[in-house]
Amino acid sequence: MLPELTDATPELCPVCATVLGGGAAWILLSRHLTSKGEIEYCLSTCGCLVVLLNGALLKAAPGRSAVHSSGA
């Protein structure tokens, strides 16, 4: 009997490329309408923040875990 094949490729955060153990999950922080359309602010499980305008990425900021210290 052949072993069952599994997808061993880890899921990565699209903003900072941090490996997400349980898969990508986003928390909706805020959603409201503006004169340009619907804007959403979402936080990922790794701490990255994204701003979406009508579902399209407008801005992204890496979370603290993705920011490397310079050692200075």
ROLUM-980451 format. One record per residue: residue in three letters; x, z, y of N, C-alpha, C, O in turn. Coordinates in nm, 2 decimals. Example, Ala and Ser with C-alpha at 12.3 -4.5 7.8 and 13.67 -1.06 7.14 Angstrom:
BEGIN
<site><resn>ala</resn><n_X>1.32</n_X><n_Z>0.78</n_Z><n_Y>-0.57</n_Y><ca_X>1.23</ca_X><ca_Z>0.78</ca_Z><ca_Y>-0.45</ca_Y><c_X>1.32</c_X><c_Z>0.78</c_Z><c_Y>-0.33</c_Y><o_X>1.42</o_X><o_Z>0.85</o_Z><o_Y>-0.33</o_Y></site>
<site><resn>ser</resn><n_X>1.28</n_X><n_Z>0.71</n_Z><n_Y>-0.22</n_Y><ca_X>1.37</ca_X><ca_Z>0.71</ca_Z><ca_Y>-0.11</ca_Y><c_X>1.29</c_X><c_Z>0.79</c_Z><c_Y>0.00</c_Y><o_X>1.34</o_X><o_Z>0.80</o_Z><o_Y>0.11</o_Y></site>
# end
This chain:
BEGIN
<site><resn>met</resn><n_X>0.08</n_X><n_Z>0.00</n_Z><n_Y>-0.12</n_Y><ca_X>0.00</ca_X><ca_Z>0.00</ca_Z><ca_Y>0.00</ca_Y><c_X>0.09</c_X><c_Z>0.00</c_Z><c_Y>0.12</c_Y><o_X>0.19</o_X><o_Z>0.07</o_Z><o_Y>0.13</o_Y></site>
<site><resn>leu</resn><n_X>0.06</n_X><n_Z>-0.08</n_Z><n_Y>0.22</n_Y><ca_X>0.13</ca_X><ca_Z>-0.09</ca_Z><ca_Y>0.34</ca_Y><c_X>0.10</c_X><c_Z>0.02</c_Z><c_Y>0.44</c_Y><o_X>-0.02</o_X><o_Z>0.06</o_Z><o_Y>0.45</o_Y></site>
<site><resn>pro</resn><n_X>0.20</n_X><n_Z>0.07</n_Z><n_Y>0.52</n_Y><ca_X>0.16</ca_X><ca_Z>0.17</ca_Z><ca_Y>0.62</ca_Y><c_X>0.08</c_X><c_Z>0.11</c_Z><c_Y>0.73</c_Y><o_X>0.10</o_X><o_Z>-0.01</o_Z><o_Y>0.76</o_Y></site>
<site><resn>glu</resn><n_X>0.00</n_X><n_Z>0.19</n_Z><n_Y>0.79</n_Y><ca_X>-0.08</ca_X><ca_Z>0.15</ca_Z><ca_Y>0.90</ca_Y><c_X>0.01</c_X><c_Z>0.13</c_Z><c_Y>1.02</c_Y><o_X>0.09</o_X><o_Z>0.22</o_Z><o_Y>1.06</o_Y></site>
<site><resn>leu</resn><n_X>-0.01</n_X><n_Z>0.02</n_Z><n_Y>1.09</n_Y><ca_X>0.07</ca_X><ca_Z>-0.01</ca_Z><ca_Y>1.21</ca_Y><c_X>0.00</c_X><c_Z>0.05</c_Z><c_Y>1.33</c_Y><o_X>-0.12</o_X><o_Z>0.05</o_Z><o_Y>1.34</o_Y></site>
<site><resn>thr</resn><n_X>0.08</n_X><n_Z>0.11</n_Z><n_Y>1.42</n_Y><ca_X>0.03</ca_X><ca_Z>0.17</ca_Z><ca_Y>1.54</ca_Y><c_X>0.10</c_X><c_Z>0.11</c_Z><c_Y>1.66</c_Y><o_X>0.21</o_X><o_Z>0.06</o_Z><o_Y>1.65</o_Y></site>
<site><resn>asp</resn><n_X>0.04</n_X><n_Z>0.11</n_Z><n_Y>1.77</n_Y><ca_X>0.10</ca_X><ca_Z>0.07</ca_Z><ca_Y>1.90</ca_Y><c_X>0.19</c_X><c_Z>0.18</c_Z><c_Y>1.95</c_Y><o_X>0.14</o_X><o_Z>0.28</o_Z><o_Y>2.00</o_Y></site>
<site><resn>ala</resn><n_X>0.32</n_X><n_Z>0.16</n_Z><n_Y>1.93</n_Y><ca_X>0.42</ca_X><ca_Z>0.26</ca_Z><ca_Y>1.97</ca_Y><c_X>0.46</c_X><c_Z>0.25</c_Z><c_Y>2.12</c_Y><o_X>0.53</o_X><o_Z>0.33</o_Z><o_Y>2.17</o_Y></site>
<site><resn>thr</resn><n_X>0.40</n_X><n_Z>0.15</n_Z><n_Y>2.19</n_Y><ca_X>0.44</ca_X><ca_Z>0.13</ca_Z><ca_Y>2.33</ca_Y><c_X>0.37</c_X><c_Z>0.24</c_Z><c_Y>2.41</c_Y><o_X>0.24</o_X><o_Z>0.24</o_Z><o_Y>2.42</o_Y></site>
<site><resn>pro</resn><n_X>0.44</n_X><n_Z>0.32</n_Z><n_Y>2.48</n_Y><ca_X>0.37</ca_X><ca_Z>0.43</ca_Z><ca_Y>2.57</ca_Y><c_X>0.31</c_X><c_Z>0.36</c_Z><c_Y>2.69</c_Y><o_X>0.35</o_X><o_Z>0.26</o_Z><o_Y>2.74</o_Y></site>
<site><resn>glu</resn><n_X>0.20</n_X><n_Z>0.43</n_Z><n_Y>2.73</n_Y><ca_X>0.13</ca_X><ca_Z>0.38</ca_Z><ca_Y>2.85</ca_Y><c_X>0.21</c_X><c_Z>0.44</c_Z><c_Y>2.97</c_Y><o_X>0.24</o_X><o_Z>0.55</o_Z><o_Y>2.98</o_Y></site>
<site><resn>leu</resn><n_X>0.23</n_X><n_Z>0.35</n_Z><n_Y>3.07</n_Y><ca_X>0.31</ca_X><ca_Z>0.39</ca_Z><ca_Y>3.19</ca_Y><c_X>0.22</c_X><c_Z>0.39</c_Z><c_Y>3.31</c_Y><o_X>0.12</o_X><o_Z>0.31</o_Z><o_Y>3.32</o_Y></site>
<site><resn>cys</resn><n_X>0.25</n_X><n_Z>0.48</n_Z><n_Y>3.41</n_Y><ca_X>0.18</ca_X><ca_Z>0.48</ca_Z><ca_Y>3.54</ca_Y><c_X>0.21</c_X><c_Z>0.35</c_Z><c_Y>3.61</c_Y><o_X>0.33</o_X><o_Z>0.31</o_Z><o_Y>3.62</o_Y></site>
<site><resn>pro</resn><n_X>0.12</n_X><n_Z>0.28</n_Z><n_Y>3.66</n_Y><ca_X>0.15</ca_X><ca_Z>0.15</ca_Z><ca_Y>3.73</ca_Y><c_X>0.22</c_X><c_Z>0.17</c_Z><c_Y>3.86</c_Y><o_X>0.27</o_X><o_Z>0.07</o_Z><o_Y>3.92</o_Y></site>
<site><resn>val</resn><n_X>0.22</n_X><n_Z>0.29</n_Z><n_Y>3.91</n_Y><ca_X>0.29</ca_X><ca_Z>0.32</ca_Z><ca_Y>4.04</ca_Y><c_X>0.43</c_X><c_Z>0.36</c_Z><c_Y>4.02</c_Y><o_X>0.52</o_X><o_Z>0.30</o_Z><o_Y>4.09</o_Y></site>
<site><resn>cys</resn><n_X>0.46</n_X><n_Z>0.46</n_Z><n_Y>3.93</n_Y><ca_X>0.59</ca_X><ca_Z>0.51</ca_Z><ca_Y>3.92</ca_Y><c_X>0.66</c_X><c_Z>0.49</c_Z><c_Y>3.79</c_Y><o_X>0.77</o_X><o_Z>0.53</o_Z><o_Y>3.77</o_Y></site>
<site><resn>ala</resn><n_X>0.59</n_X><n_Z>0.43</n_Z><n_Y>3.69</n_Y><ca_X>0.63</ca_X><ca_Z>0.40</ca_Z><ca_Y>3.56</ca_Y><c_X>0.66</c_X><c_Z>0.53</c_Z><c_Y>3.47</c_Y><o_X>0.74</o_X><o_Z>0.52</o_Z><o_Y>3.38</o_Y></site>
<site><resn>thr</resn><n_X>0.60</n_X><n_Z>0.64</n_Z><n_Y>3.51</n_Y><ca_X>0.62</ca_X><ca_Z>0.76</ca_Z><ca_Y>3.43</ca_Y><c_X>0.54</c_X><c_Z>0.74</c_Z><c_Y>3.30</c_Y><o_X>0.42</o_X><o_Z>0.69</o_Z><o_Y>3.30</o_Y></site>
<site><resn>val</resn><n_X>0.59</n_X><n_Z>0.78</n_Z><n_Y>3.19</n_Y><ca_X>0.52</ca_X><ca_Z>0.78</ca_Z><ca_Y>3.06</ca_Y><c_X>0.41</c_X><c_Z>0.88</c_Z><c_Y>3.06</c_Y><o_X>0.43</o_X><o_Z>0.99</o_Z><o_Y>3.09</o_Y></site>
<site><resn>leu</resn><n_X>0.29</n_X><n_Z>0.83</n_Z><n_Y>3.03</n_Y><ca_X>0.17</ca_X><ca_Z>0.91</ca_Z><ca_Y>3.04</ca_Y><c_X>0.13</c_X><c_Z>0.94</c_Z><c_Y>2.89</c_Y><o_X>0.07</o_X><o_Z>0.85</o_Z><o_Y>2.82</o_Y></site>
<site><resn>gly</resn><n_X>0.15</n_X><n_Z>1.06</n_Z><n_Y>2.85</n_Y><ca_X>0.13</ca_X><ca_Z>1.10</ca_Z><ca_Y>2.71</ca_Y><c_X>-0.02</c_X><c_Z>1.07</c_Z><c_Y>2.66</c_Y><o_X>-0.03</o_X><o_Z>1.01</o_Z><o_Y>2.55</o_Y></site>
<site><resn>gly</resn><n_X>-0.11</n_X><n_Z>1.11</n_Z><n_Y>2.73</n_Y><ca_X>-0.25</ca_X><ca_Z>1.09</ca_Z><ca_Y>2.69</ca_Y><c_X>-0.32</c_X><c_Z>0.97</c_Z><c_Y>2.75</c_Y><o_X>-0.44</o_X><o_Z>0.95</o_Z><o_Y>2.74</o_Y></site>
<site><resn>gly</resn><n_X>-0.24</n_X><n_Z>0.88</n_Z><n_Y>2.80</n_Y><ca_X>-0.29</ca_X><ca_Z>0.76</ca_Z><ca_Y>2.87</ca_Y><c_X>-0.32</c_X><c_Z>0.78</c_Z><c_Y>3.01</c_Y><o_X>-0.32</o_X><o_Z>0.89</o_Z><o_Y>3.06</o_Y></site>
<site><resn>ala</resn><n_X>-0.33</n_X><n_Z>0.67</n_Z><n_Y>3.08</n_Y><ca_X>-0.36</ca_X><ca_Z>0.68</ca_Z><ca_Y>3.23</ca_Y><c_X>-0.49</c_X><c_Z>0.74</c_Z><c_Y>3.26</c_Y><o_X>-0.59</o_X><o_Z>0.70</o_Z><o_Y>3.20</o_Y></site>
<site><resn>ala</resn><n_X>-0.49</n_X><n_Z>0.83</n_Z><n_Y>3.35</n_Y><ca_X>-0.62</ca_X><ca_Z>0.89</ca_Z><ca_Y>3.40</ca_Y><c_X>-0.61</c_X><c_Z>0.91</c_Z><c_Y>3.55</c_Y><o_X>-0.51</o_X><o_Z>0.95</o_Z><o_Y>3.60</o_Y></site>
<site><resn>trp</resn><n_X>-0.72</n_X><n_Z>0.87</n_Z><n_Y>3.61</n_Y><ca_X>-0.73</ca_X><ca_Z>0.88</ca_Z><ca_Y>3.76</ca_Y><c_X>-0.84</c_X><c_Z>0.97</c_Z><c_Y>3.80</c_Y><o_X>-0.95</o_X><o_Z>0.97</o_Z><o_Y>3.74</o_Y></site>
<site><resn>ile</resn><n_X>-0.82</n_X><n_Z>1.05</n_Z><n_Y>3.90</n_Y><ca_X>-0.92</ca_X><ca_Z>1.14</ca_Z><ca_Y>3.96</ca_Y><c_X>-0.96</c_X><c_Z>1.08</c_Z><c_Y>4.09</c_Y><o_X>-0.87</o_X><o_Z>1.06</o_Z><o_Y>4.18</o_Y></site>
<site><resn>leu</resn><n_X>-1.08</n_X><n_Z>1.06</n_Z><n_Y>4.11</n_Y><ca_X>-1.14</ca_X><ca_Z>1.01</ca_Z><ca_Y>4.24</ca_Y><c_X>-1.14</c_X><c_Z>1.13</c_Z><c_Y>4.33</c_Y><o_X>-1.22</o_X><o_Z>1.22</o_Z><o_Y>4.31</o_Y></site>
<site><resn>leu</resn><n_X>-1.06</n_X><n_Z>1.12</n_Z><n_Y>4.44</n_Y><ca_X>-1.06</ca_X><ca_Z>1.22</ca_Z><ca_Y>4.54</ca_Y><c_X>-1.17</c_X><c_Z>1.20</c_Z><c_Y>4.65</c_Y><o_X>-1.23</o_X><o_Z>1.29</o_Z><o_Y>4.70</o_Y></site>
<site><resn>ser</resn><n_X>-1.18</n_X><n_Z>1.07</n_Z><n_Y>4.69</n_Y><ca_X>-1.28</ca_X><ca_Z>1.04</ca_Z><ca_Y>4.80</ca_Y><c_X>-1.32</c_X><c_Z>0.89</c_Z><c_Y>4.79</c_Y><o_X>-1.24</o_X><o_Z>0.81</o_Z><o_Y>4.75</o_Y></site>
<site><resn>arg</resn><n_X>-1.44</n_X><n_Z>0.87</n_Z><n_Y>4.82</n_Y><ca_X>-1.49</ca_X><ca_Z>0.73</ca_Z><ca_Y>4.83</ca_Y><c_X>-1.59</c_X><c_Z>0.72</c_Z><c_Y>4.94</c_Y><o_X>-1.68</o_X><o_Z>0.80</o_Z><o_Y>4.95</o_Y></site>
<site><resn>his</resn><n_X>-1.57</n_X><n_Z>0.62</n_Z><n_Y>5.03</n_Y><ca_X>-1.66</ca_X><ca_Z>0.61</ca_Z><ca_Y>5.14</ca_Y><c_X>-1.66</c_X><c_Z>0.46</c_Z><c_Y>5.19</c_Y><o_X>-1.56</o_X><o_Z>0.39</o_Z><o_Y>5.17</o_Y></site>
<site><resn>leu</resn><n_X>-1.76</n_X><n_Z>0.43</n_Z><n_Y>5.26</n_Y><ca_X>-1.77</ca_X><ca_Z>0.29</ca_Z><ca_Y>5.32</ca_Y><c_X>-1.71</c_X><c_Z>0.29</c_Z><c_Y>5.46</c_Y><o_X>-1.72</o_X><o_Z>0.38</o_Z><o_Y>5.54</o_Y></site>
<site><resn>thr</resn><n_X>-1.64</n_X><n_Z>0.18</n_Z><n_Y>5.49</n_Y><ca_X>-1.58</ca_X><ca_Z>0.16</ca_Z><ca_Y>5.62</ca_Y><c_X>-1.63</c_X><c_Z>0.02</c_Z><c_Y>5.67</c_Y><o_X>-1.70</o_X><o_Z>-0.05</o_Z><o_Y>5.59</o_Y></site>
<site><resn>ser</resn><n_X>-1.59</n_X><n_Z>-0.02</n_Z><n_Y>5.78</n_Y><ca_X>-1.63</ca_X><ca_Z>-0.15</ca_Z><ca_Y>5.83</ca_Y><c_X>-1.57</c_X><c_Z>-0.26</c_Z><c_Y>5.75</c_Y><o_X>-1.62</o_X><o_Z>-0.38</o_Z><o_Y>5.75</o_Y></site>
<site><resn>lys</resn><n_X>-1.46</n_X><n_Z>-0.24</n_Z><n_Y>5.68</n_Y><ca_X>-1.39</ca_X><ca_Z>-0.34</ca_Z><ca_Y>5.60</ca_Y><c_X>-1.44</c_X><c_Z>-0.33</c_Z><c_Y>5.45</c_Y><o_X>-1.40</o_X><o_Z>-0.42</o_Z><o_Y>5.37</o_Y></site>
<site><resn>gly</resn><n_X>-1.52</n_X><n_Z>-0.23</n_Z><n_Y>5.41</n_Y><ca_X>-1.57</ca_X><ca_Z>-0.22</ca_Z><ca_Y>5.28</ca_Y><c_X>-1.55</c_X><c_Z>-0.08</c_Z><c_Y>5.22</c_Y><o_X>-1.53</o_X><o_Z>0.01</o_Z><o_Y>5.30</o_Y></site>
<site><resn>glu</resn><n_X>-1.56</n_X><n_Z>-0.07</n_Z><n_Y>5.09</n_Y><ca_X>-1.55</ca_X><ca_Z>0.06</ca_Z><ca_Y>5.02</ca_Y><c_X>-1.40</c_X><c_Z>0.10</c_Z><c_Y>5.00</c_Y><o_X>-1.32</o_X><o_Z>0.02</o_Z><o_Y>4.95</o_Y></site>
<site><resn>ile</resn><n_X>-1.36</n_X><n_Z>0.22</n_Z><n_Y>5.05</n_Y><ca_X>-1.23</ca_X><ca_Z>0.27</ca_Z><ca_Y>5.03</ca_Y><c_X>-1.23</c_X><c_Z>0.39</c_Z><c_Y>4.94</c_Y><o_X>-1.32</o_X><o_Z>0.47</o_Z><o_Y>4.94</o_Y></site>
<site><resn>glu</resn><n_X>-1.13</n_X><n_Z>0.39</n_Z><n_Y>4.84</n_Y><ca_X>-1.12</ca_X><ca_Z>0.50</ca_Z><ca_Y>4.75</ca_Y><c_X>-0.98</c_X><c_Z>0.56</c_Z><c_Y>4.75</c_Y><o_X>-0.88</o_X><o_Z>0.48</o_Z><o_Y>4.76</o_Y></site>
<site><resn>tyr</resn><n_X>-0.97</n_X><n_Z>0.69</n_Z><n_Y>4.74</n_Y><ca_X>-0.84</ca_X><ca_Z>0.76</ca_Z><ca_Y>4.73</ca_Y><c_X>-0.84</c_X><c_Z>0.82</c_Z><c_Y>4.59</c_Y><o_X>-0.93</o_X><o_Z>0.90</o_Z><o_Y>4.55</o_Y></site>
<site><resn>cys</resn><n_X>-0.74</n_X><n_Z>0.79</n_Z><n_Y>4.50</n_Y><ca_X>-0.74</ca_X><ca_Z>0.83</ca_Z><ca_Y>4.37</ca_Y><c_X>-0.60</c_X><c_Z>0.89</c_Z><c_Y>4.34</c_Y><o_X>-0.50</o_X><o_Z>0.85</o_Z><o_Y>4.39</o_Y></site>
<site><resn>leu</resn><n_X>-0.60</n_X><n_Z>1.00</n_Z><n_Y>4.25</n_Y><ca_X>-0.48</ca_X><ca_Z>1.07</ca_Z><ca_Y>4.21</ca_Y><c_X>-0.46</c_X><c_Z>1.05</c_Z><c_Y>4.06</c_Y><o_X>-0.56</o_X><o_Z>1.07</o_Z><o_Y>3.98</o_Y></site>
<site><resn>ser</resn><n_X>-0.34</n_X><n_Z>1.01</n_Z><n_Y>4.02</n_Y><ca_X>-0.31</ca_X><ca_Z>0.99</ca_Z><ca_Y>3.88</ca_Y><c_X>-0.27</c_X><c_Z>1.13</c_Z><c_Y>3.82</c_Y><o_X>-0.24</o_X><o_Z>1.22</o_Z><o_Y>3.89</o_Y></site>
<site><resn>thr</resn><n_X>-0.27</n_X><n_Z>1.13</n_Z><n_Y>3.68</n_Y><ca_X>-0.23</ca_X><ca_Z>1.25</ca_Z><ca_Y>3.61</ca_Y><c_X>-0.08</c_X><c_Z>1.29</c_Z><c_Y>3.64</c_Y><o_X>-0.04</o_X><o_Z>1.40</o_Z><o_Y>3.62</o_Y></site>
<site><resn>cys</resn><n_X>0.00</n_X><n_Z>1.19</n_Z><n_Y>3.68</n_Y><ca_X>0.14</ca_X><ca_Z>1.22</ca_Z><ca_Y>3.71</ca_Y><c_X>0.16</c_X><c_Z>1.25</c_Z><c_Y>3.85</c_Y><o_X>0.28</o_X><o_Z>1.28</o_Z><o_Y>3.89</o_Y></site>
<site><resn>gly</resn><n_X>0.06</n_X><n_Z>1.25</n_Z><n_Y>3.94</n_Y><ca_X>0.07</ca_X><ca_Z>1.29</ca_Z><ca_Y>4.08</ca_Y><c_X>0.08</c_X><c_Z>1.18</c_Z><c_Y>4.18</c_Y><o_X>0.09</o_X><o_Z>1.20</o_Z><o_Y>4.30</o_Y></site>
<site><resn>cys</resn><n_X>0.07</n_X><n_Z>1.05</n_Z><n_Y>4.13</n_Y><ca_X>0.07</ca_X><ca_Z>0.94</ca_Z><ca_Y>4.22</ca_Y><c_X>-0.06</c_X><c_Z>0.92</c_Z><c_Y>4.29</c_Y><o_X>-0.17</o_X><o_Z>0.95</o_Z><o_Y>4.23</o_Y></site>
<site><resn>leu</resn><n_X>-0.06</n_X><n_Z>0.88</n_Z><n_Y>4.41</n_Y><ca_X>-0.18</ca_X><ca_Z>0.86</ca_Z><ca_Y>4.49</ca_Y><c_X>-0.20</c_X><c_Z>0.71</c_Z><c_Y>4.52</c_Y><o_X>-0.10</o_X><o_Z>0.64</o_Z><o_Y>4.56</o_Y></site>
<site><resn>val</resn><n_X>-0.32</n_X><n_Z>0.66</n_Z><n_Y>4.50</n_Y><ca_X>-0.34</ca_X><ca_Z>0.52</ca_Z><ca_Y>4.54</ca_Y><c_X>-0.46</c_X><c_Z>0.51</c_Z><c_Y>4.63</c_Y><o_X>-0.55</o_X><o_Z>0.60</o_Z><o_Y>4.63</o_Y></site>
<site><resn>val</resn><n_X>-0.46</n_X><n_Z>0.41</n_Z><n_Y>4.72</n_Y><ca_X>-0.57</ca_X><ca_Z>0.38</ca_Z><ca_Y>4.81</ca_Y><c_X>-0.62</c_X><c_Z>0.24</c_Z><c_Y>4.77</c_Y><o_X>-0.54</o_X><o_Z>0.15</o_Z><o_Y>4.77</o_Y></site>
<site><resn>leu</resn><n_X>-0.75</n_X><n_Z>0.23</n_Z><n_Y>4.74</n_Y><ca_X>-0.81</ca_X><ca_Z>0.11</ca_Z><ca_Y>4.70</ca_Y><c_X>-0.91</c_X><c_Z>0.06</c_Z><c_Y>4.81</c_Y><o_X>-0.99</o_X><o_Z>0.15</o_Z><o_Y>4.86</o_Y></site>
<site><resn>leu</resn><n_X>-0.91</n_X><n_Z>-0.06</n_Z><n_Y>4.84</n_Y><ca_X>-1.01</ca_X><ca_Z>-0.12</ca_Z><ca_Y>4.93</ca_Y><c_X>-1.09</c_X><c_Z>-0.22</c_Z><c_Y>4.86</c_Y><o_X>-1.03</o_X><o_Z>-0.33</o_Z><o_Y>4.82</o_Y></site>
<site><resn>asn</resn><n_X>-1.21</n_X><n_Z>-0.20</n_Z><n_Y>4.84</n_Y><ca_X>-1.30</ca_X><ca_Z>-0.29</ca_Z><ca_Y>4.76</ca_Y><c_X>-1.24</c_X><c_Z>-0.31</c_Z><c_Y>4.62</c_Y><o_X>-1.25</o_X><o_Z>-0.42</o_Z><o_Y>4.56</o_Y></site>
<site><resn>gly</resn><n_X>-1.17</n_X><n_Z>-0.21</n_Z><n_Y>4.56</n_Y><ca_X>-1.12</ca_X><ca_Z>-0.22</ca_Z><ca_Y>4.43</ca_Y><c_X>-0.98</c_X><c_Z>-0.28</c_Z><c_Y>4.42</c_Y><o_X>-0.92</o_X><o_Z>-0.27</o_Z><o_Y>4.31</o_Y></site>
<site><resn>ala</resn><n_X>-0.92</n_X><n_Z>-0.33</n_Z><n_Y>4.53</n_Y><ca_X>-0.79</ca_X><ca_Z>-0.38</ca_Z><ca_Y>4.53</ca_Y><c_X>-0.69</c_X><c_Z>-0.28</c_Z><c_Y>4.59</c_Y><o_X>-0.73</o_X><o_Z>-0.20</o_Z><o_Y>4.68</o_Y></site>
<site><resn>leu</resn><n_X>-0.57</n_X><n_Z>-0.27</n_Z><n_Y>4.53</n_Y><ca_X>-0.47</ca_X><ca_Z>-0.18</ca_Z><ca_Y>4.58</ca_Y><c_X>-0.43</c_X><c_Z>-0.21</c_Z><c_Y>4.72</c_Y><o_X>-0.39</o_X><o_Z>-0.32</o_Z><o_Y>4.75</o_Y></site>
<site><resn>leu</resn><n_X>-0.45</n_X><n_Z>-0.11</n_Z><n_Y>4.80</n_Y><ca_X>-0.41</ca_X><ca_Z>-0.12</ca_Z><ca_Y>4.94</ca_Y><c_X>-0.28</c_X><c_Z>-0.05</c_Z><c_Y>4.97</c_Y><o_X>-0.19</o_X><o_Z>-0.10</o_Z><o_Y>5.04</o_Y></site>
<site><resn>lys</resn><n_X>-0.26</n_X><n_Z>0.07</n_Z><n_Y>4.91</n_Y><ca_X>-0.14</ca_X><ca_Z>0.15</ca_Z><ca_Y>4.93</ca_Y><c_X>-0.12</c_X><c_Z>0.24</c_Z><c_Y>4.81</c_Y><o_X>-0.21</o_X><o_Z>0.28</o_Z><o_Y>4.74</o_Y></site>
<site><resn>ala</resn><n_X>0.01</n_X><n_Z>0.27</n_Z><n_Y>4.78</n_Y><ca_X>0.04</ca_X><ca_Z>0.36</ca_Z><ca_Y>4.66</ca_Y><c_X>0.16</c_X><c_Z>0.45</c_Z><c_Y>4.70</c_Y><o_X>0.25</o_X><o_Z>0.40</o_Z><o_Y>4.77</o_Y></site>
<site><resn>ala</resn><n_X>0.15</n_X><n_Z>0.57</n_Z><n_Y>4.66</n_Y><ca_X>0.26</ca_X><ca_Z>0.67</ca_Z><ca_Y>4.69</ca_Y><c_X>0.30</c_X><c_Z>0.74</c_Z><c_Y>4.56</c_Y><o_X>0.21</o_X><o_Z>0.79</o_Z><o_Y>4.49</o_Y></site>
<site><resn>pro</resn><n_X>0.42</n_X><n_Z>0.74</n_Z><n_Y>4.52</n_Y><ca_X>0.46</ca_X><ca_Z>0.81</ca_Z><ca_Y>4.39</ca_Y><c_X>0.44</c_X><c_Z>0.96</c_Z><c_Y>4.40</c_Y><o_X>0.45</o_X><o_Z>1.01</o_Z><o_Y>4.51</o_Y></site>
<site><resn>gly</resn><n_X>0.41</n_X><n_Z>1.02</n_Z><n_Y>4.29</n_Y><ca_X>0.40</ca_X><ca_Z>1.16</ca_Z><ca_Y>4.29</ca_Y><c_X>0.53</c_X><c_Z>1.23</c_Z><c_Y>4.29</c_Y><o_X>0.64</o_X><o_Z>1.17</o_Z><o_Y>4.28</o_Y></site>
<site><resn>arg</resn><n_X>0.53</n_X><n_Z>1.36</n_Z><n_Y>4.30</n_Y><ca_X>0.65</ca_X><ca_Z>1.44</ca_Z><ca_Y>4.31</ca_Y><c_X>0.74</c_X><c_Z>1.43</c_Z><c_Y>4.19</c_Y><o_X>0.86</o_X><o_Z>1.42</o_Z><o_Y>4.20</o_Y></site>
<site><resn>ser</resn><n_X>0.68</n_X><n_Z>1.41</n_Z><n_Y>4.07</n_Y><ca_X>0.75</ca_X><ca_Z>1.40</ca_Z><ca_Y>3.95</ca_Y><c_X>0.83</c_X><c_Z>1.27</c_Z><c_Y>3.94</c_Y><o_X>0.93</o_X><o_Z>1.26</o_Z><o_Y>3.87</o_Y></site>
<site><resn>ala</resn><n_X>0.79</n_X><n_Z>1.17</n_Z><n_Y>4.02</n_Y><ca_X>0.85</ca_X><ca_Z>1.04</ca_Z><ca_Y>4.02</ca_Y><c_X>0.96</c_X><c_Z>1.03</c_Z><c_Y>4.12</c_Y><o_X>1.05</o_X><o_Z>0.94</o_Z><o_Y>4.12</o_Y></site>
<site><resn>val</resn><n_X>0.97</n_X><n_Z>1.12</n_Z><n_Y>4.22</n_Y><ca_X>1.06</ca_X><ca_Z>1.12</ca_Z><ca_Y>4.33</ca_Y><c_X>1.19</c_X><c_Z>1.19</c_Z><c_Y>4.28</c_Y><o_X>1.19</o_X><o_Z>1.31</o_Z><o_Y>4.24</o_Y></site>
<site><resn>his</resn><n_X>1.30</n_X><n_Z>1.12</n_Z><n_Y>4.28</n_Y><ca_X>1.43</ca_X><ca_Z>1.18</ca_Z><ca_Y>4.23</ca_Y><c_X>1.50</c_X><c_Z>1.24</c_Z><c_Y>4.35</c_Y><o_X>1.51</o_X><o_Z>1.18</o_Z><o_Y>4.46</o_Y></site>
<site><resn>ser</resn><n_X>1.56</n_X><n_Z>1.36</n_Z><n_Y>4.33</n_Y><ca_X>1.63</ca_X><ca_Z>1.42</ca_Z><ca_Y>4.44</ca_Y><c_X>1.76</c_X><c_Z>1.35</c_Z><c_Y>4.46</c_Y><o_X>1.82</o_X><o_Z>1.30</o_Z><o_Y>4.36</o_Y></site>
<site><resn>ser</resn><n_X>1.81</n_X><n_Z>1.35</n_Z><n_Y>4.58</n_Y><ca_X>1.94</ca_X><ca_Z>1.28</ca_Z><ca_Y>4.61</ca_Y><c_X>2.06</c_X><c_Z>1.37</c_Z><c_Y>4.58</c_Y><o_X>2.17</o_X><o_Z>1.33</o_Z><o_Y>4.59</o_Y></site>
<site><resn>gly</resn><n_X>2.03</n_X><n_Z>1.50</n_Z><n_Y>4.56</n_Y><ca_X>2.14</ca_X><ca_Z>1.59</ca_Z><ca_Y>4.54</ca_Y><c_X>2.21</c_X><c_Z>1.64</c_Z><c_Y>4.66</c_Y><o_X>2.31</o_X><o_Z>1.71</o_Z><o_Y>4.66</o_Y></site>
<site><resn>ala</resn><n_X>2.15</n_X><n_Z>1.60</n_Z><n_Y>4.78</n_Y><ca_X>2.22</ca_X><ca_Z>1.64</ca_Z><ca_Y>4.90</ca_Y><c_X>2.17</c_X><c_Z>1.78</c_Z><c_Y>4.95</c_Y><o_X>2.21</o_X><o_Z>1.83</o_Z><o_Y>5.05</o_Y></site>
# end
